Amino acid sequence: MAEIAVGGIAPAFELPQDGGGTLSLSSYRGKPVVLYFYPKDDTSGCTAEAIAFSGLKPQFEKAGAAVIGMSPDSVKSHDKFKSKHGLAVELVSDEDKKVLEAYGVWTEKSMYGRKYMGVERTTFLIGADGKVVRVWRKVKVPGHAEEVLDAVKAL
């Protein structure tokens, strides 16, 4: 499995996004991108994370950065999730998990002694040049969006 290192080029992607159409990483070249991976729409941690990033979206935009969330959920699920919680961030769907694997976030997890494959909550800060500036793995949601915003402002 890939391990994306700081200084490496962020793997390119073009995926279906909420609201229809597709979103490609290359369309953001020239501006920083916060790409956060989360396990599942409408679960408590993922909802709190999406609400936090959405609430800070104006500050991310002021700092010149885009915020994109990605999970293996369908576009239909993303649309419901955004509508239910009034989310402002872009959500992309990676149902075949190729991008999740390319970023090294589709991993074996364990709950109550049962092993299964799932998304490790991870955030990548990608610079305007397409290189990874910072990686947060095994993210704890409280305060995370604010920490990422501080890192964007420091670019």
C-alpha positions in Angstrom: 0.0 0.0 0.0 1.2 3.5 -0.9 2.5 5.8 1.8 2.3 9.4 0.6 5.2 11.3 2.1 5.6 15.0 2.7 7.2 16.5 -0.4 5.8 13.9 -2.7 3.4 14.6 -5.5 -0.3 14.1 -4.5 -1.9 11.4 -6.6 -4.2 12.9 -9.3 -7.8 12.0 -9.4 -11.1 12.8 -11.1 -14.1 11.6 -9.2 -17.9 12.1 -9.1 -18.9 14.8 -6.7 -21.9 15.8 -4.7 -24.5 17.7 -6.8 -23.4 16.0 -10.0 -20.4 16.4 -12.3 -16.8 15.5 -11.5 -14.1 17.1 -9.5 -10.4 16.7 -10.4 -7.4 17.6 -8.2 -5.7 19.1 -11.2 -8.4 21.8 -11.5 -7.1 23.2 -8.2 -3.4 23.5 -9.3 -2.1 26.9 -8.3 -3.9 26.9 -4.9 -3.5 24.9 -1.8 -6.0 22.0 -1.2 -7.1 20.4 2.0 -8.1 16.9 1.1 -9.6 15.0 4.0 -10.6 11.3 4.0 -13.3 10.1 6.2 -15.0 6.7 6.8 -18.7 7.2 6.3 -21.4 9.9 5.7 -23.7 10.8 8.6 -21.8 9.0 11.4 -21.0 11.1 14.5 -17.2 11.7 14.0 -17.6 12.2 10.2 -20.5 14.6 10.7 -18.6 16.6 13.3 -15.5 16.8 11.1 -17.6 17.9 8.0 -19.4 20.5 10.1 -16.1 21.9 11.4 -14.5 22.2 8.0 -17.8 23.7 6.6 -17.9 26.3 9.4 -14.3 27.4 8.6 -14.7 27.3 4.8 -14.8 31.2 4.6 -11.4 31.3 6.4 -10.0 28.6 4.2 -11.1 30.5 1.1 -9.7 33.8 2.5 -6.4 31.9 2.9 -6.7 30.8 -0.8 -7.4 27.1 -0.1 -10.0 24.6 -1.2 -11.4 22.0 1.1 -12.5 18.6 -0.3 -13.8 15.6 1.6 -13.6 12.1 0.3 -15.2 8.8 1.3 -16.3 5.5 -0.4 -19.9 6.6 0.0 -22.0 7.2 -3.2 -22.8 10.6 -4.6 -26.4 10.1 -3.6 -25.3 9.5 0.0 -23.1 12.6 -0.1 -26.0 14.7 -1.4 -28.2 13.6 1.5 -25.4 14.2 4.0 -24.7 17.7 2.7 -28.4 18.6 2.7 -29.1 17.2 6.1 -26.3 19.0 7.8 -26.0 22.2 5.6 -22.4 21.3 4.7 -20.4 23.8 2.6 -17.4 21.6 1.6 -17.1 19.7 -1.7 -17.6 15.9 -1.2 -16.3 13.4 -3.7 -17.1 9.7 -4.0 -14.5 7.0 -4.4 -16.7 3.9 -4.5 -14.1 1.7 -6.1 -11.5 2.9 -3.5 -8.7 3.4 -6.1 -7.9 6.9 -4.8 -8.3 5.8 -1.2 -5.7 3.1 -1.9 -3.4 5.5 -3.8 -3.3 7.8 -0.7 -2.8 4.9 1.6 -5.9 5.5 3.7 -7.8 2.3 2.8 -6.5 0.1 5.7 -7.2 -2.8 7.9 -9.0 -1.7 11.0 -10.2 -3.5 14.1 -13.3 -3.1 16.2 -14.3 -5.4 19.1 -11.6 -7.9 17.9 -13.1 -8.0 14.4 -10.8 -7.0 11.5 -12.2 -5.2 8.5 -11.1 -2.8 5.7 -12.0 0.8 6.1 -10.9 4.4 5.7 -8.3 5.7 8.2 -9.4 9.3 9.0 -6.5 11.3 7.4 -6.0 14.8 6.1 -3.5 15.9 3.4 -2.5 19.5 2.9 -1.5 19.8 -0.8 0.5 22.9 -1.9 -0.2 25.0 -4.9 2.5 23.0 -6.8 0.7 19.7 -6.2 3.1 18.5 -3.6 2.1 17.2 -0.2 3.0 19.8 2.5 1.6 18.0 5.6 -0.2 14.8 6.6 -2.4 14.2 9.6 -3.0 10.5 10.2 -5.5 8.8 12.6 -7.2 12.2 13.0 -9.0 13.1 16.2 -11.9 15.4 15.2 -12.0 18.0 18.0 -9.8 21.0 17.0 -8.6 19.3 13.8 -10.1 21.7 11.3 -8.7 24.7 13.2 -5.2 23.0 13.2 -5.4 22.5 9.4 -6.5 26.1 8.9 -3.5 27.3 10.9 -1.2 25.2 8.7 -2.8 26.7 5.5 -2.3 30.2 6.9 1.4 29.3 7.5 2.0 28.4 3.9 
